[in-house]
């Protein structure tokens, strides 16, 4: 019963995200709204981590399985994607590199601010 309660809490925030998506005229996915609301609730203490921990851990563990439908969808659209293969590879490669550099720089900045020495 504990897992059902935890899942319902997570689904409540997902539902609130859907409501915000319908009410606000912004191009933000409903799932992002839900994640932001859940983050704020956790950060402010409205929801305690132990109230959703086990179910959240389970959902993270099975996340790769949730990407299978998207992968199959890409395979069914291979003919259309074949024309865009080079630009897609370029964008993915540059985006990954940019993300890694920015993440590293931000991490270095935070560590320097906290006074942690790099080894």
TORKE-712987 format. One record per residue: x, y, z of N, C-alpha, C in turn. Coordinates in steps of 0.02 Angstrom, whole numbers, plus 50000, padded with zeros to 5 digits. Example, Ala and Ser with C-alpha at 12.3 -4.5 7.8 and 13.67 -1.06 7.14 Angstrom:
2
nX|nY|nZ|caX|caY|caZ|cX|cY|cZ
50660|49716|50390|50615|49775|50390|50660|49835|50390
50642|49888|50354|50684|49947|50357|50645|50002|50394
***
This chain:
119
nX|nY|nZ|caX|caY|caZ|cX|cY|cZ
50041|49940|50000|50000|50000|50000|50043|50063|50000
50103|50057|50031|50149|50114|50035|50169|50137|49965
50181|50088|49920|50203|50105|49852|50147|50139|49812
50086|50118|49824|50029|50149|49790|50023|50222|49811
50030|50234|49877|50027|50303|49902|50083|50345|49872
50144|50319|49870|50200|50356|49842|50189|50370|49768
50164|50321|49732|50151|50329|49661|50096|50382|49650
50046|50382|49692|49992|50431|49685|50017|50502|49698
50065|50510|49745|50094|50576|49757|50130|50600|49695
50170|50556|49665|50207|50574|49604|50158|50590|49548
50106|50550|49541|50056|50562|49489|50018|50627|49500
50008|50645|49563|49974|50709|49578|50015|50767|49549
50081|50765|49557|50122|50819|49530|50123|50816|49454
50120|50757|49426|50115|50751|49354|50049|50781|49329
49996|50768|49364|49930|50796|49347|49930|50872|49353
49960|50898|49406|49965|50970|49415|50005|51001|49357
50056|50966|49335|50094|50990|49277|50051|50992|49214
50008|50942|49205|49962|50942|49149|49914|51001|49153
49889|51015|49213|49845|51072|49221|49880|51138|49204
49941|51147|49228|49978|51208|49213|49991|51214|49138
50006|51158|49106|50019|51158|49034|49956|51182|48996
49899|51161|49021|49837|51182|48989|49819|51255|49003
49839|51280|49061|49821|51348|49081|49870|51402|49056
49934|51386|49055|49984|51435|49036|50000|51431|48962
50004|51487|48928|50017|51486|48856|50092|51485|48839
50130|51444|48876|50202|51439|48864|50218|51372|48830
50271|51370|48790|50289|51307|48756|50331|51261|48800
50306|51248|48860|50342|51205|48908|50301|51141|48915
50334|51083|48909|50298|51020|48917|50269|51012|48988
50213|50978|48992|50180|50967|49056|50225|50930|49105
50265|50884|49080|50309|50846|49125|50360|50891|49159
50383|50943|49125|50430|50990|49155|50396|51029|49210
50335|51051|49198|50298|51085|49251|50291|51040|49313
50273|50977|49301|50266|50930|49356|50330|50920|49394
50386|50914|49358|50451|50905|49391|50470|50967|49432
50456|51025|49405|50472|51087|49442|50429|51091|49505
50365|51075|49500|50322|51076|49558|50345|51026|49611
50364|50966|49589|50388|50916|49636|50453|50939|49669
50498|50968|49629|50561|50994|49657|50547|51047|49710
50502|51094|49695|50486|51147|49743|50456|51116|49806
50412|51068|49798|50382|51036|49857|50434|50999|49899
50481|50967|49867|50535|50933|49904|50581|50984|49937
50599|51036|49901|50645|51087|49925|50616|51124|49985
50552|51139|49983|50520|51177|50037|50498|51132|50095
50500|51067|50085|50480|51022|50139|50407|51004|50139
50369|51027|50089|50299|51009|50085|50293|50933|50077
50336|50905|50036|50342|50832|50028|50411|50812|50055
50413|50762|50096|50476|50736|50121|50502|50682|50074
50568|50677|50068|50598|50629|50023|50574|50558|50037
50568|50541|50101|50548|50472|50118|50475|50457|50099
50437|50509|50081|50368|50497|50060|50362|50471|49989
50416|50477|49949|50414|50453|49880|50476|50413|49860
50523|50404|49905|50589|50377|49888|50587|50309|49853
50553|50260|49882|50555|50192|49853|50525|50190|49783
50469|50223|49773|50437|50223|49707|50479|50263|49658
50507|50319|49679|50550|50359|49635|50611|50319|49614
50641|50283|49661|50699|50241|49644|50680|50187|49593
50622|50156|49603|50598|50106|49556|50589|50135|49486
50558|50194|49482|50546|50226|49417|50611|50244|49382
50661|50265|49421|50726|50280|49391|50759|50216|49366
50752|50161|49403|50782|50097|49383|50752|50071|49318
50688|50081|49307|50657|50055|49246|50654|50106|49189
50685|50163|49199|50683|50216|49149|50706|50193|49079
50759|50153|49074|50779|50132|49006|50723|50095|48969
50683|50057|49004|50628|50021|48973|50577|50070|48944
50569|50127|48977|50520|50177|48955|50541|50211|48890
50604|50205|48870|50628|50235|48808|50618|50188|48748
50598|50126|48758|50590|50079|48703|50538|50104|48653
50479|50127|48673|50431|50151|48623|50459|50208|48580
50497|50254|48611|50526|50309|48572|50576|50282|48522
50616|50233|48542|50665|50203|48496|50631|50168|48438
50577|50133|48452|50539|50099|48399|50508|50151|48352
50484|50206|48380|50457|50259|48338|50509|50288|48291
50570|50295|48315|50624|50319|48272|50639|50269|48216
50637|50205|48232|50651|50154|48182|50597|50153|48128
50536|50166|48145|50482|50166|48095|50486|50228|48050
50521|50279|48070|50530|50340|48031|50600|50345|48000
50633|50289|47991|50702|50289|47967|50710|50323|47900
50663|50314|47855|50669|50344|47788|50671|50420|47792
50631|50449|47835|50631|50522|47843|50694|50546|47880
50717|50506|47928|50776|50525|47967|50841|50516|47928
50841|50471|47879|50903|50457|47842|50929|50520|47808
50885|50562|47784|50905|50624|47751|50936|50674|47800
50918|50669|47862|50941|50716|47914|50997|50687|47957
51025|50630|47938|51072|50595|47981|51134|50637|47998
51166|50667|47949|51226|50706|47962|51212|50766|48007
51160|50807|47992|51146|50862|48038|51128|50839|48109
51092|50784|48114|51075|50757|48181|51137|50737|48219
51182|50701|48186|51244|50680|48219|51285|50740|48240
51289|50791|48198|51326|50851|48214|51295|50887|48274
51229|50896|48274|51196|50930|48329|51203|50891|48394
51195|50825|48391|51201|50784|48451|51272|50787|48478
51322|50782|48434|51392|50784|48456|51409|50852|48486
51392|50905|48452|51407|50972|48477|51368|50987|48542
51307|50966|48544|51266|50977|48604|51294|50940|48664
51316|50878|48653|51346|50839|48707|51410|50871|48731
51453|50891|48684|51516|50923|48702|51504|50988|48741
51457|51029|48716|51441|51092|48749|51415|51080|48820
51372|51031|48828|51344|51014|48894|51399|50992|48941
51445|50950|48917|51500|50927|48959|51545|50985|48981
51561|51030|48935|51604|51087|48952|51570|51132|49003
51507|51150|48990|51471|51194|49036|51464|51162|49105
51447|51098|49106|51441|51062|49170|51507|51063|49208
51562|51050|49173|51627|51051|49205|51645|51119|49232
51632|51172|49193|51648|51240|49215|51605|51260|49276
51542|51243|49274|51498|51259|49331|51521|51221|49393
51537|51158|49385|51561|51118|49442|51626|51147|49469
51673|51165|49426|51735|51196|49449|51721|51260|49487
51675|51301|49461|51658|51364|49495|51628|51352|49563
51585|51303|49569|51554|51288|49634|51607|51262|49683
51651|51217|49659|51703|51190|49702|51751|51245|49725
51770|51290|49681|51814|51346|49700|51780|51391|49752
51716|51403|49742|51679|51446|49788|51676|51414|49857
51670|51347|49859|51668|51312|49923|51737|51300|49952
51789|51314|49913|51857|51306|49937|51884|51236|49932
51856|51195|49889|51880|51127|49880|51937|51128|49829
51991|51095|49845|52050|51093|49802|52043|51037|49750
52061|51052|49687|52063|51000|49635|52127|50960|49643
52123|50895|49635|52183|50853|49643|52209|50831|49576
***
